[in-house]
Every structure is written in C-alpha cells, then in structure tokens.
Amino acid sequence: MKAVILAGGIGTRLWPLSRKHAPKQFQKLAHNEKTMLQQTVERISFLNNEDIFIATNREFVEEVKKQLPDIPIENIIAEPALRDTATCIGYAAMRLSINSPDDVMAIIYADHLVKDPHEFQNKLLAAEKVANKQKTLNIIEVRARFPNVNLGYVQVGEKIEKIDGNDIYEFKKFTEKPDLETAKAFIENGDYLWNTGMYVWRIDTILEKYKKHLPDTYEKLMKIKKSIGSDAENEVIKKEYSSCEKISIDYAIMEKVDSSKVKIIPAEFGWSDVGTWESIHDELVGKPDENVINAKNITIDTKGSLIRTSNPDKIIATVGLNNIVVVDTPDALLICPKKRSQDVKKIVEALKNEEKYL
C-alpha cells in the first residue's frame, strides 16, 4: 500500500494560529508535542517511509522536509497551484502510477485527529483487501455523533461482507455540508456517516474513473506524465496543472460513479477533522464545561472555553467566561463564542487585503 497524505490546505477557521504560510497541519495542536503532519505519519508507521507520500503546496515543501526528514525527498509531491482535491489526488495517482500502477493507494489528511491509531491501521488494511479484491472505491467513514453542518455525509446501505472482523457496507449517496435541519434528520435516520475523505483504491482503478468522469483533467495529467524526465517537465506541469478544473474529488468523481463501485467501511477510532476551535475543544475535554488551556492562566468562573497563547511568559486571565475561544499570537488576538468559531473564516476573508495578518 502507498499512502498519500494531503498537506496543502490553509485551515482558515483556525486563524490566527493557522496562517497562509504556516497552516494547521504544521502546527502543534491537541496538546501534542508533534505537529498534525508528524502525528499523521506516525499513525501509518506500519508502512515503510518509501511508501509514504506527501502532497503539498510548493511553498510548503521546505517545511515538510524539515518536519519529516525520514521521508524521501522524491516522495514530496509539490502542487504548483491550488486546484482542490480532485486535481491534487489525480496528480498524486498519476505520479504513483509511473512505478506502481497496480498498487493500492490510501488518501489521508494531515490535519485530522485520530485517537486510536491501531484501529485506524486495521481499517486501512481491510480497505486495501477490498480494493484489491473488488477494484472498488472504498471510503473509511465514522459515525455522525451530532448534526455537524461543516462536514459531508454518506448514506450507507446493506452490509455485504466482513473482512478480518470489519463490516463492509453498500454505498447509497453523498450529501455535501447539509443545512442544520437536514443534518438533524440524518442523525435521526441513523444510516448516515460523516464523510472523512479517507479513500482507499487501486491506482489504476481511480485513474480509470478520472478518464471517464473528469476527462479534461485526466488528459492534462497524461500530458504531464509524458513530460516527466524531459527538459520541458517543469513548464508542462505548471501549465497543465494550473489549468485543471478547481473541484473537489467528491463532486468530480465520487458523486458520479456507479454506487455499486463504492464500498463503505464504518470505523470508530476517535476521528475529528479539527476544523474549528470548537471541534478542538470538544475533542480534548471529558465534559463540555471543561476548559482547554495552553497558557499561563488565571481563570475565575470560566467554563467550557479554549484559551491559548504563543507567548509562554504571558498570563491570560479570564473572569466569568462561558464557552469562549481566546487565541493569542504575536500579531493577532481572537475572541469569539465557541459556537461561532466556524465564522473565523469570515475574518480571514475580511483580511484579504492585509497580507501580513494572513
């Protein structure tokens, strides 16, 4: 198995810690001494370093090298432009197909939290067997615990088999980021799972789907493939990649394929996309009214809040705060209700002309 870790996102909802030039995957979150990217690689330590690939933006390549010195440099797949997950994943599949067209590849995100790495590995290996046996597109999904409007959902069908103790289900349909009432209905229905975006498939299988459902991008990827090793390689990569349609893998491929060609592997390994300060708080506490504090602090009558500063000598003092986010960095301070932490991305949008704060 080859694992492709996607590490090119910006993480705007975790501003001001996550920035354009230092996004969340390169930060230490969740009370861990390792960055999110380092934790992700550690999570798949059952693979050889030669089988682990990092897909990231070109400007992050040096940071990836710094954080992951044991990953071969040639395994860092640099995106010349931000063209969303369909182009990124297709590009990675094309690169891997040069030497390993029949291998299975797993798509993993560098900015996700997984509390049970052993169960995570178990699901990956089960999905690998399904991919080799049935040549299907397989998704590792988790139970929807509450009506989250920031995530996609998948509806599962009947259980069709069991592999090494893991149940494999039919796939019915995707729903991308529903409104609150729809999300509540999904939770009540009981047969919807959160879409983690963790895919496992054969390299040749997914490239066939690109050829059928995203032919223009496929054609551009094949042009790039032909140029590899030539004097024109860099020029062709920049031109063709940058002109690919900007679209997610879910919209471009997964929503178009025959549902019988998709299999769902439910999992319970403590997953979170830690996309907001609220989600980070919720994943780190045992009870909702507990605080998550990463700072010298004095807290009086403060409950359910997240408080952190990048300055180890700075005291953060709070009185009477309930469910508030306080994030202090050298050049910015965020204070907002925890329930509205998803709206932090609006701050980033408002700062689009203030480059030094992004």
Residue, then its C-alpha position, 0 to 999 in steps of 0.5 A: m500500500k502507498a499512502v498519500i497524505l494531503a498537506g496543502g490546505i490553509g485551515t482558515r477557521l483556525w486563524p490566527l494560529s493557522r496562517k497562509h504560510a504556516p497552516k494547521q497541519f504544521q502546527k502543534l495542536a491537541h496538546n501534542e508535542k508533534t505537529m498534525l503532519q508528524q502525528t499523521v505519519e506516525r499513525i501509518s508507521f506500519l508502512n515503510n517511509e518509501d511508501i509514504f507520500i506527501a502532497t503539498n503546496r510548493e511553498f510548503v515543501e521546505e517545511v515538510k522536509k524539515q518536519l519529516p526528514d525520514i521521508p524521501i525527498e522524491n516522495i514530496i509531491a509539490e502542487p504548483a497551484l491550488r486546484d482542490t482535491a480532485t486535481c491534487i489526488g489525480y496528480a498524486a495517482m498519476r505520479l504513483s502510477i509511473n512505478s506502481p500502477d497496480d498498487v493500492m493507494a490510501i488518501i489521508y489528511a494531515d490535519h485530522l485527529v485520530k485517537d486510536p491509531h491501531e484501529f485506524q491501521n486495521k481499517l486501512l488494511a481491510a480497505e486495501k483487501v477490498a480494493n484489491k479484491q473488488k477494484t472498488l472505491n472504498i471510503i473509511e467513514v465514522r459515525a455522525r455523533f451530532p448534526n455537524v453542518n461543516l462536514g459531508y455525509v454518506q448514506v450507507g446501505e446493506k452490509i455485504e461482507k466482513i473482512d478480518g472482523n470489519d463490516i463492509y457496507e453498500f454505498k447509497k449517496f453523498t450529501e455535501k455540508p447539509d443545512l442544520e435541519t437536514a443534518k438533524a434528520f440524518i442523525e435521526n435516520g441513523d444510516y448516515l456517516w460523516n464523510t472523512g475523505m479517507y479513500v482507499w483504491r487501486i491506482d489504476t482503478i481511480l485513474e480509470k474513473y478520472k478518464k471517464h468522469l473528469p476527462d479534461t483533467y485526466e488528459k492534462l495529467m497524461k500530458i504531464k506524465k509524458s513530460i516527466g524526465s524531459d527538459a520541458e517537465n517543469e513548464v508542462i506541469k505548471k501549465e497543465y496543472s494550473s489549468c485543471e478544473k478547481i473541484s473537489i474529488d467528491y463532486a468530480i468523481m465520487e458523486k458520479v460513479d456507479s454506487s455499486k463501485v463504492k464500498i463503505i467501511p464504518a470505523e470508530f477510532g476517535w476521528s475529528d477533522v479539527g476544523t474549528w476551535e470548537s471541534i478542538h475543544d470538544e475533542l480534548v475535554g471529558k465534559p463540555d464545561e471543561n476548559v482547554i488551556n495552553a497558557k499561563n492562566i488565571t481563570i475565575d468562573t470560566k467554563g467550557s472555553l479554549i484559551r491559548t497563547s504563543n507567548p509562554d511568559k504571558i498570563i491570560a486571565t479570564v473572569g466569568l467566561n462561558n464557552i469562549v475561544v481566546v487565541d493569542t499570537p504575536d500579531a493577532l488576538l481572537i475572541c469569539p463564542k465557541k459556537r461561532s468559531q466556524d465564522v473565523k473564516k469570515i475574518v480571514e476573508a475580511l483580511k484579504n487585503e492585509e497580507k501580513y495578518l494572513 
